[in-house]
Amino acid sequence: MSSTPAHPNPPVSTQPTAMDWLFLLSCVAAVALVAWFGKMAYTEATKTETAKRNGEAVVAWMQEATAGRFEPGFGVAACAGAAPAADKAATTNAPNTWGGCLDAILVQTTMKTLDNPFREGIALDFAPACNPEDRSLAGNIVMEKITATPPGSAVPTVTSPLTPDVAIDQKIQVRLSVCDKGAYAVKVAEFEF
């Protein structure tokens, strides 16, 4: 008696099945989706970094200007500080304000070439604060005045928006932030102006 099976096993096919093709197609779609999301994330991160570079350019100009703005003949007159004590009697003009200084530096300095990276063709803009509920603030620069509190206070400093009516005749401490894509504040620097 022979032990050969009555029905031999059919040969196994090595050709891809419909499920194999579906799996390969889903792998290609997943890779394409990851690449697309990666490109979107890179683009948004680049815009945030450009906004931070804009903020750094503003900080650099203001720090350079700080030393000379209390000297006679300072280049941007609207940003000049109070005259030295000896010359105080000679000048009785109202002190310069941040609003006038900001208008002047956006026209007379290299800051006039800076654009908001989140809104194409829109010039650099300043906002009183970043607000996640208002996404149109993305890319704006926020300036805050830092005021020291009396010694022994529980809070060493208080911050307030650097509004257009703030006098800049004396040195002030400033915090500069930029608004990211979600209109959240990204701190750039604190400095004296």
VENFENDA-V145213 format. One record per pair of residues at least 24 apart in sequence whose C-alpha atoms are under 6 Angstrom apart, sorted by sequence separation. I is the first residue (numbers start at 1). J is the second residue. D is the distance in Angstrom with one decimal. If there is no record, write none. Layout:
I/J/D  I/J/D
This chain:
146/173/5.2  145/173/5.9  146/174/5.6  145/174/4.8  144/174/5.6  144/175/5.1  143/175/5.8  128/161/5.7  143/176/4.8  142/176/5.7  142/177/5.1  141/177/5.9  142/178/5.8  141/178/4.5  140/178/5.7  140/179/5.5  139/179/5.1  138/179/5.0  139/180/5.9  138/180/5.2  138/181/5.0  138/183/4.9  137/183/5.7  135/182/6.0  135/183/5.4  130/179/5.6  132/182/5.7  132/183/4.6  131/183/5.5  132/184/5.6  130/183/5.4  130/184/5.7  130/185/5.6  99/164/3.7  98/164/4.9  97/165/5.5  98/166/5.6  97/166/5.3  47/117/5.3  97/167/4.3  96/167/5.8  97/168/5.4  96/168/5.7  95/169/5.4  82/169/4.6  51/139/5.4  81/169/4.1  81/170/5.9  66/193/5.2  48/180/5.6
